[in-house]
């Protein structure tokens, strides 16, 4: 377990980055809940570990933790452009709020990593959509920058979890003991909600889950 309460000694993340390159699965802080993560290029065994640790069906898609909009552009078709005069420019809005506590569901591009195909069957079945995150977290962004590519992720939960308090690292360690988790990066006590999830693939943006991010920037404008 690594303790980085204020992000002032990010050089200590080098060992974490090396483990991720070697296919390790770990837990890192974000600007919402901690995330179970592995390298976007990780082997199938790493994804098996992540899914098993989460006790989650392999048919449930993982999201992508992005370094910046270059990753969004690589793995998705981007934010929908205005189609009529006066329509909101959602890409411009996204640039205002990211990095931030949002998960945007976007149309997937042909560059989507093979690890995000139908992992459960092993068939290269293309996904039409993908969730992307760009957390406002110095530690998370330092890991992404050091790795120099995105991470696959799913939220890390515990059986006992207060809605507004993130689980302590020790509780996470107990919850995921024996699950093959290689490391936990502890950022100290934090208070947070889940990310706000917005589906941008429909005719109008749709709020899937209200979380920490302000959804009115996207949803109310689309509904006016």
C-alpha positions as a Python dict, from the first residue, in 0.01 Angstrom:
ca = {
    (1, 'X'): (0, 0, 0),
    (2, 'X'): (132, 346, -89),
    (3, 'X'): (28, 657, 106),
    (4, 'X'): (28, 986, -89),
    (5, 'X'): (-196, 1223, 106),
    (6, 'X'): (-125, 1540, -92),
    (7, 'X'): (44, 1429, -412),
    (8, 'X'): (366, 1612, -324),
    (9, 'X'): (586, 1306, -377),
    (10, 'X'): (449, 1170, -703),
    (11, 'X'): (792, 1027, -791),
    (12, 'X'): (702, 740, -561),
    (13, 'X'): (449, 627, -821),
    (14, 'X'): (726, 487, -1044),
    (15, 'X'): (689, 139, -894),
    (16, 'X'): (312, 152, -946),
    (17, 'X'): (358, 248, -1310),
    (18, 'X'): (608, -36, -1360),
    (19, 'X'): (363, -285, -1210),
    (20, 'X'): (86, -163, -1440),
    (21, 'X'): (314, -208, -1742),
    (22, 'X'): (368, -567, -1631),
    (23, 'X'): (-6, -636, -1621),
    (24, 'X'): (-82, -570, -1254),
    (25, 'X'): (-430, -476, -1132),
    (26, 'X'): (-450, -218, -854),
    (27, 'X'): (-662, 50, -690),
    (28, 'X'): (-589, 420, -738),
    (29, 'X'): (-765, 740, -627),
    (30, 'X'): (-969, 952, -866),
    (31, 'X'): (-1179, 1262, -807),
    (32, 'X'): (-1473, 1036, -714),
    (33, 'X'): (-1455, 676, -591),
    (34, 'X'): (-1129, 482, -605),
    (35, 'X'): (-1086, 282, -924),
    (36, 'X'): (-978, -72, -997),
    (37, 'X'): (-741, -29, -1289),
    (38, 'X'): (-517, -210, -1534),
    (39, 'X'): (-319, -106, -1839),
    (40, 'X'): (-526, -54, -2154),
    (41, 'X'): (-286, -302, -2319),
    (42, 'X'): (-302, -555, -2036),
    (43, 'X'): (-327, -927, -2118),
    (44, 'X'): (-656, -1118, -2073),
    (45, 'X'): (-538, -1252, -1737),
    (46, 'X'): (-533, -897, -1598),
    (47, 'X'): (-891, -838, -1707),
    (48, 'X'): (-991, -1169, -1552),
    (49, 'X'): (-839, -1051, -1223),
    (50, 'X'): (-1018, -716, -1241),
    (51, 'X'): (-1357, -869, -1319),
    (52, 'X'): (-1315, -1134, -1049),
    (53, 'X'): (-1209, -876, -789),
    (54, 'X'): (-1520, -672, -865),
    (55, 'X'): (-1735, -989, -879),
    (56, 'X'): (-1868, -846, -1202),
    (57, 'X'): (-1989, -1012, -1519),
    (58, 'X'): (-1733, -994, -1796),
    (59, 'X'): (-2014, -876, -2021),
    (60, 'X'): (-2027, -550, -1828),
    (61, 'X'): (-1804, -296, -2006),
    (62, 'X'): (-1512, -121, -1843),
    (63, 'X'): (-1451, 251, -1881),
    (64, 'X'): (-1134, 424, -1998),
    (65, 'X'): (-935, 661, -1777),
    (66, 'X'): (-795, 913, -2026),
    (67, 'X'): (-483, 1129, -2014),
    (68, 'X'): (-654, 1401, -2213),
    (69, 'X'): (-865, 1469, -2517),
    (70, 'X'): (-612, 1294, -2739),
    (71, 'X'): (-729, 964, -2588),
    (72, 'X'): (-1094, 1063, -2626),
    (73, 'X'): (-1028, 1134, -2993),
    (74, 'X'): (-848, 801, -3038),
    (75, 'X'): (-1105, 570, -2881),
    (76, 'X'): (-1432, 751, -2955),
    (77, 'X'): (-1601, 945, -3232),
    (78, 'X'): (-1598, 1246, -3003),
    (79, 'X'): (-1870, 1469, -2868),
    (80, 'X'): (-2165, 1534, -3100),
    (81, 'X'): (-2121, 1852, -3302),
    (82, 'X'): (-2400, 2111, -3329),
    (83, 'X'): (-2633, 2009, -3613),
    (84, 'X'): (-2847, 2323, -3620),
    (85, 'X'): (-2785, 2689, -3548),
    (86, 'X'): (-2797, 2772, -3179),
    (87, 'X'): (-2742, 2414, -3063),
    (88, 'X'): (-2500, 2368, -2774),
    (89, 'X'): (-2139, 2282, -2856),
    (90, 'X'): (-2088, 1986, -2621),
    (91, 'X'): (-1719, 1952, -2696),
    (92, 'X'): (-1667, 2309, -2578),
    (93, 'X'): (-1863, 2232, -2262),
    (94, 'X'): (-1660, 1916, -2207),
    (95, 'X'): (-1340, 2116, -2228),
    (96, 'X'): (-1477, 2340, -1953),
    (97, 'X'): (-1549, 2058, -1708),
    (98, 'X'): (-1271, 1808, -1783),
    (99, 'X'): (-1068, 1698, -1601),
    (100, 'X'): (-1361, 1649, -1367),
    (101, 'X'): (-1606, 1404, -1204),
    (102, 'X'): (-1789, 1291, -1517),
    (103, 'X'): (-1828, 972, -1716),
    (104, 'X'): (-1931, 1046, -2073),
    (105, 'X'): (-2069, 765, -2285),
    (106, 'X'): (-1959, 826, -2643),
    (107, 'X'): (-1974, 639, -2972),
    (108, 'X'): (-1673, 408, -2994),
    (109, 'X'): (-1418, 434, -3273),
    (110, 'X'): (-1253, 147, -3458),
    (111, 'X'): (-940, 214, -3250),
    (112, 'X'): (-1106, 84, -2934),
    (113, 'X'): (-864, -159, -2761),
    (114, 'X'): (-935, -526, -2819),
    (115, 'X'): (-956, -564, -2441),
    (116, 'X'): (-1285, -372, -2461),
    (117, 'X'): (-1449, -612, -2706),
    (118, 'X'): (-1677, -888, -2581),
    (119, 'X'): (-1427, -1020, -2327),
    (120, 'X'): (-1669, -1279, -2192),
    (121, 'X'): (-1682, -1477, -2518),
    (122, 'X'): (-1335, -1391, -2641),
    (123, 'X'): (-1478, -1282, -2973),
    (124, 'X'): (-1376, -954, -3132),
    (125, 'X'): (-1729, -816, -3123),
    (126, 'X'): (-1708, -438, -3172),
    (127, 'X'): (-1858, -218, -2905),
    (128, 'X'): (-2072, 70, -3022),
    (129, 'X'): (-2019, 286, -2714),
    (130, 'X'): (-1760, 338, -2443),
    (131, 'X'): (-1747, 532, -2116),
    (132, 'X'): (-1460, 776, -2079),
    (133, 'X'): (-1328, 947, -1766),
    (134, 'X'): (-1070, 1220, -1718),
    (135, 'X'): (-1039, 1256, -1338),
    (136, 'X'): (-929, 1578, -1172),
    (137, 'X'): (-677, 1397, -952),
    (138, 'X'): (-305, 1475, -944),
    (139, 'X'): (-221, 1119, -847),
    (140, 'X'): (-437, 962, -1116),
    (141, 'X'): (-308, 1200, -1383),
    (142, 'X'): (53, 1137, -1275),
    (143, 'X'): (3, 762, -1316),
    (144, 'X'): (-153, 811, -1659),
    (145, 'X'): (128, 1045, -1766),
    (146, 'X'): (397, 806, -1643),
    (147, 'X'): (234, 509, -1813),
    (148, 'X'): (184, 722, -2126),
    (149, 'X'): (-140, 551, -2218),
    (150, 'X'): (-489, 513, -2072),
    (151, 'X'): (-612, 272, -1807),
    (152, 'X'): (-916, 47, -1805),
    (153, 'X'): (-1120, 99, -1491),
    (154, 'X'): (-1419, 15, -1275),
    (155, 'X'): (-1513, 171, -942),
    (156, 'X'): (-1382, 0, -628),
    (157, 'X'): (-1647, -53, -364),
    (158, 'X'): (-1665, -215, -23),
    (159, 'X'): (-1952, -400, 141),
    (160, 'X'): (-1981, -119, 396),
    (161, 'X'): (-1961, 218, 229),
    (162, 'X'): (-2104, 554, 330),
    (163, 'X'): (-2253, 752, 43),
    (164, 'X'): (-2037, 1056, 107),
    (165, 'X'): (-1717, 910, 250),
    (166, 'X'): (-1467, 723, 42),
    (167, 'X'): (-1364, 388, 192),
    (168, 'X'): (-1038, 389, 385),
    (169, 'X'): (-750, 211, 214),
    (170, 'X'): (-737, -48, 493),
    (171, 'X'): (-1103, -131, 433),
    (172, 'X'): (-1036, -162, 61),
    (173, 'X'): (-742, -390, 134),
    (174, 'X'): (-965, -614, 348),
    (175, 'X'): (-1243, -615, 89),
    (176, 'X'): (-1012, -712, -196),
    (177, 'X'): (-780, -945, -3),
    (178, 'X'): (-705, -1259, -199),
    (179, 'X'): (-837, -1109, -524),
    (180, 'X'): (-500, -1060, -689),
    (181, 'X'): (-487, -684, -634),
    (182, 'X'): (-119, -586, -654),
    (183, 'X'): (-133, -242, -494),
    (184, 'X'): (-352, 29, -341),
    (185, 'X'): (-253, 395, -368),
    (186, 'X'): (-389, 574, -62),
    (187, 'X'): (-459, 946, -98),
    (188, 'X'): (-586, 981, 258),
    (189, 'X'): (-940, 1060, 371),
    (190, 'X'): (-1157, 1211, 101),
    (191, 'X'): (-1522, 1300, 66),
    (192, 'X'): (-1682, 1237, -270),
    (193, 'X'): (-1975, 1110, -470),
    (194, 'X'): (-1968, 893, -777),
    (195, 'X'): (-1914, 1046, -1117),
    (196, 'X'): (-2203, 1199, -1308),
    (197, 'X'): (-2278, 970, -1603),
    (198, 'X'): (-2411, 1129, -1922),
    (199, 'X'): (-2494, 938, -2240),
    (200, 'X'): (-2395, 1152, -2538),
    (201, 'X'): (-2487, 895, -2804),
    (202, 'X'): (-2860, 970, -2819),
    (203, 'X'): (-3046, 1245, -3003),
    (204, 'X'): (-3023, 1447, -2681),
    (205, 'X'): (-2780, 1396, -2391),
    (206, 'X'): (-2932, 1169, -2128),
    (207, 'X'): (-2849, 1171, -1757),
    (208, 'X'): (-2778, 814, -1647),
    (209, 'X'): (-2663, 897, -1294),
    (210, 'X'): (-2638, 1224, -1107),
    (211, 'X'): (-2311, 1233, -920),
    (212, 'X'): (-2051, 1489, -824),
    (213, 'X'): (-2049, 1674, -1158),
    (214, 'X'): (-2305, 1939, -1260),
    (215, 'X'): (-2531, 1766, -1514),
    (216, 'X'): (-2732, 2080, -1591),
    (217, 'X'): (-2452, 2204, -1815),
    (218, 'X'): (-2540, 1925, -2057),
    (219, 'X'): (-2884, 1784, -1987),
    (220, 'X'): (-3095, 2094, -1919),
    (221, 'X'): (-2949, 2274, -2218),
    (222, 'X'): (-3035, 1978, -2438),
    (223, 'X'): (-3390, 1976, -2306),
    (224, 'X'): (-3461, 2347, -2349),
}
